């Protein structure tokens, strides 16, 4: 049996992590060992930095490649081919993963569970590719083919493949703020869950709750607040027995309960494009309030649309206000003082062309672990007032200072709808 290479003994500042003496003998075991290695290595260091993560990942890749070398994708048992594709992904061997996936998809002799697993792995592998509409359409095709695989009512492996593929695609759509995709995948998961056994409810309950939440966010962002609230209440009623259900659902219910209520003023010690210690009331203009951060990719993607709205309606009584906070770093610069990060924020928003008021909250204190083992987390006061659960989160506020629309995430597809809402609010007295 091949031994692990000696270079996979990783020495770290606070200790060392050593791989097992002998390598696993199946692709699935290799994948699990590689992932366990990453997790254990990260836990062994006192302070995670970009360099530590890079080094651990490089060693993990070497480990996975050494393990993958013992398998021949042309002769491996069909039941293990999906795991081998996953292993090539861990080994960063994209060409081998693609070639093996192509071969597996062409096999006519695959049993239903194996074919379902291959199609699910095709989705997971595809999500590591650069995002594009072509890629998304191809992955949706894999999911459609997966849904046509019969037997998920009787075979737990087929059901697991289907749930995994739909949930991962739903997660991608949520992260990239693609509402149509969120609604499609969430609907499938919610409908399929109606036939779950008690064991399946326990196994997949959190996934189904997330589907309710994702779909509620997408619908609320389209102004369908009543339907969003119905989904959240349905989740609490039908899935409240799942561990942590209330923790997942209740903040979302609280967020959408803000619709129609007075918007809290935005206050901060530090401001860009406004005096220090400003307490900005959300009255007197139609306001688009966005919670954002310098490290947030989806936030950055929202800025062009926000600027287009401001250019169109800014001279008609419409304004944009941003709220962010200090994090102690900027890009690879860490740690940073509050003053240094504030200056980086100034440069960042200026480069984005956002000459609008930006509240910059103080850095939050670290979480505190209580005697019972639970943690107390601190939230920026502005974010707490608006029940911010993820960014970008945008609020459309009328001239009277009432919250009229809440959007979690922003997609340019939403822009015509948001523009129509702004026009409507501008006409109101």
KAVENKA-V136758 format. One record per pair of residues at least 12 apart in sequence whose ideal C-beta (glycine too) atoms are under 10 Angstrom apart, sorted by the first residue. I is the first residue (numbers start at 1). J is the second residue. Records with the same first field share a line. If there is no record, write none. Layout:
# KAVENKA-V136758
I->J  J
This chain:
# KAVENKA-V136758
1->21  22  23  24  25  70
2->22  23  25  66  67  69  70
3->19  20  21  22  23  66
4->18  19  20  21  22  23  33  37  62  63  66  67
5->19  23  59  62  63  65  66
6->19
7->19  58  59  62  63  66
8->20  23  37  59  60  62  63  66
9->59
10->37  40  41  44  45  55  56  58  59  60  63
11->44
12->41  42  44  45  46  52  55  56
13->44  45  46  47  52
14->43  44  45  46  47
15->41  43  44  45  46
16->41  44
17->37  38  39  40  41  42  43  44  45  56  59
18->37  40
19->33  34  36  37  40  41  59  60  63  66
20->33  36  37
23->63  66  67  69  70
24->67  70  87
25->67  70  71
26->67  70  71  76  77  79  80  83  84  87
27->64  67  68  70  71  73  76  77  80  81  82  83  84  85  86  87  88  90
28->79  80  82  83  84  86  87
29->67  83  87
30->63  64  65  66  67  68  70  71  83  84  86  87  90  91
31->64  67  68  83  84  85  86  87  88  89  90  91
32->83  87  90
33->60  63  64  67  87  90
34->59  60  61  62  63  64  65  66  67  68  86  87  89  90  91
35->60  64  86  90
36->60
37->56  59  60  63  64  90
38->53  56  57  59  60  63  90
39->56  60
40->56
41->53  55  56  57  59  60
42->56  57
44->56
49->332  334
50->331  332  334
51->332
57->90  92
58->92
60->90  91  92
61->90  91  92  93
62->91  92
63->90  91
64->86  87  88  89  90  91  92  93
65->87  88  90  91  92  93  96
66->91
67->87  90  91
68->84  87  88  90  91  93  96  97
69->91
71->83  84  87  88  100
72->84
73->85  88  96  97  99  100  101  103  104
74->99  100  103
76->100  104
77->114
78->104  107  109  110  111  114  115  117  118
79->110  111  113  114  117  157
80->114  117
81->100  101  103  104  107  110  114  115  117  118  121
82->100  101  104  110  113  114  115  116  117  118  119  120  121  122  124  125  161
83->117  118  121
84->96  97  100  101  104  121
85->97  98  99  100  101  103  104  117  118  121  122  124  125
86->117  121  124  125
87->100
88->100  101  125
89->101  121  124  125  128
92->128
94->125  128  129
97->121  122  125  128
98->125  126  129
100->118  121  125
101->118  119  121  122  125  126  142
102->122
103->118
104->117  118  119  121  122
105->118  119  122  142  145
110->149
111->151  155  157  158
112->149  150  151  152  155  157  158  161
113->149  151  152  155  156  157  158  159  160  161
114->149  157  158  161
115->145  146  148  149  158  161
116->145  146  147  148  149  150  151  152  155  157  158  159  160  161  162  164  165
117->146  149  157  158  160  161  164  165
118->142  145  146  149  161
119->141  142  143  144  145  146  147  148  149  161  162  165
120->142  143  146  149  158  160  161  162  163  164  165  166  168
121->142  161  164  165
122->138  139  141  142  143  145  146  165
123->138  139  140  141  142  143  146  161  164  165  166  168  169  172
124->139  142  164  165  168  169
125->139  142
126->138  139  142  168  169  172
127->139  165  168  169  171  172
131->172  175  176  178
133->178
136->169  172  173  176  178  181
139->165  168  169  172  181
140->169  181  184  185
142->165  169
143->162  165  166  168  169  184  185  188
146->158  161  162  164  165  166
147->162  165  166  188  192
149->161  162
152->192  195
153->195  197
156->197  199  200  203
159->192  195  196  197  200  203  204
160->200  203  204
162->188  189  192
163->188  189  192  193  196  200  203  204  207  208
164->204  207
165->185  188
166->184  185  186  187  188  189  192  207  211
167->185  186  188  189  204  206  207  208  210  211  214
168->185  207
169->181  182  184  185  188
170->182  183  184  185  186  187  188  189  207  210  211  214  215
171->185  207  210  211  214
172->185
173->185  186  214  218  409  411
174->186  210  211  213  214  215  217  218  390  408  409
175->297  298  390  409
176->297  298  301  409  411
177->217  218  221  298  301  302  392  407  408  409  410  411  412  413  414
178->218  409  411  413
179->214  215  217  218  219  221  222  407  409  411  413  414  417
180->218  411  413
181->214  218  411
182->211  214  215  216  217  218  219  221  409  411
183->214  215  218  219  222
184->215  218
185->211  214  215
186->208  210  211  212  213  214  215  216  217  218  219  231
187->211  215
188->211
189->204  207  208  210  211  212  214  215
190->208  209  211  212  215  231  234  235  238
191->211
192->204  208  211
193->205  207  208  209  211  212  238  239
194->208  238
196->208
201->238  239  241  242
202->241  242  243
204->242
205->238  239  240  241  242  243  244  245  248
206->239  242  243  244  245  248
207->242
208->235  238  239  242
209->232  235  236  238  239  240  242  244  245  248  249  252
210->235  248
211->231  235
212->228  230  231  232  233  234  235  236  238  239  248  249  252
213->228  231  232  235  248  249  251  252  253  389  408
214->231  252  408  409
215->227  228  231  232  235
216->228  229  230  231  232  233  234  235  249  252  253  255  256  408
217->231  232  252  255  256  389  390  393  406  407  408  409
218->231  407  408  409  411  414
219->231  256
220->232  252  255  256  259  405  406  407  408
221->393  394  405  406  407  408  409  410  411  414  417  418
222->405  407  414  417  418
223->259  396  404  405  406  407  417  418  420  421
225->256  257  258  259  260  404  405  406
226->256  259
228->252  253  255  256  259  406
229->252  253  256  257  259
231->249  252
232->248  249  250  252  253  254  255  256  257
233->249  253
234->249
235->248  249  252  253
236->248  249  250  252  253
237->249
248->389
250->387
251->387  388  389
252->387  389  408
253->387
254->387  389
255->386  387  388  389  393  395  403  406  408
256->387  403  406  408
257->387
258->385  386  387  395  402  403  406
259->395  402  403  404  405  406
260->398  402  403  404
261->401  402  403
262->281  282  283  397  400  401  402  403
263->281  282  283  287  289  385  386  395  396  397  398  400  401  402  403  404
264->281  282  289  381  382  384  385  386  401  403
265->278  279  280  281  282  283  359  382  385  401
266->278  279  280  281  282  287  289  291  321  322  323  357  358  359  361  381  382  385  386
267->279  280  281  323  359  361  381  382  385
268->280  323  324  325  326  357  358  359  360  361  362  380  381  382
269->326  338  342  359  360  361  362
270->324  325  326  338  339  341  342  345  346  358  359  360  361  362
271->342  357  358  359  360
272->322  324  342  345  346  348  349  350  354  355  356  357  358  359  360
273->321  322  346  349  350  354  355  356  357  358
274->321  356  357  358  359
275->357
276->360
278->357  359
279->359
280->319  321  323  357  359
281->401
282->319  321  395  397  398  399  400  401  402  403
283->397  398  399  400  401  402
284->317  319  399  400  401
285->314  316  317  318  319  320  321  397  398  399  401  425  426
286->313  316  317  318  319  396  397  398  399  404  421  422  423  424  425  426  427  428
287->317  318  319  320  321  395  396  397  398  399  401  403  422  425
288->306  309  310  313  318  319  320  321  322  356  394  395  396  397  405  407  418  421  422
289->319  320  321  322  323  357  359  382  386  393  394  395  396  397  403  406
290->302  303  306  320  321  322  323  324  354  356  358  391  392  393  394  395  407  410
291->322  323  324  325  359  380  382  383  386  388  389  390  391  392  393  394  395  408
292->306  322  323  324  325  349  352  354  358  391  392  393  394
293->322  323  324  325  326  327  345  348  391  392
294->324  326  327  329  330  331  341  344  345  347  348  349  352
295->324  327  329  330  331  348  391
296->324  390  391  392
297->392
298->390  391  392  409  410  411
299->322  324  352  391  392  393  394  409  410
300->348  352  392
301->392  409  410  411  412
302->391  392  394  407  409  410  411  412  414  415
303->320  322  349  352  353  354  392  410
304->352  353  412  415
305->410  411  412  413  414  415  418  419
306->320  322  352  354  356  392  394  410  415  418
307->320  352  353  354  355  356
308->412  415  419
309->415  418  419  422
310->353  354  355  356  422
312->419  422  423
313->419  422  423  425  426
314->356
316->422  423  426  427
317->399  422  425  426
318->396  399  422  423  425  426
319->356  357  397
320->354  355  356  357  358  394
321->356  357  358  359  395  397
322->349  352  354  356  357  358  359  360  392
323->357  358  359  360  361  380  381  382  383  385  386  388  391  393  395
324->345  348  349  358  359  360  361  380  382  383  391
325->341  345  359  360  361  362  363  364  379  380  381  382  383
326->338  339  340  341  342  344  345  360  361  362  363  364  380
327->341  345  363  364
328->340  341  363  364
329->341  344  363
330->342  343  344  345  347  348
331->344  348
336->363
338->360  362  363
341->360  363
342->360
345->358  360
346->358  360
359->380  382
361->379  380  381  382  383
362->380  381
363->378  380
364->377  378  379  380  381  383
365->377  378
366->378
386->403  406
387->406
388->406  408
389->408
390->408  409
391->408  409  410
392->407  408  409  410
393->406  407  408  409  410
394->406  407  408  409  410  414  418
395->407
396->418  421  422  424  425
397->425
398->421  424  425  426  428
399->425  426  428  429
400->425  428  429
402->425
404->421  424  425  428
405->417  418  421  422  425
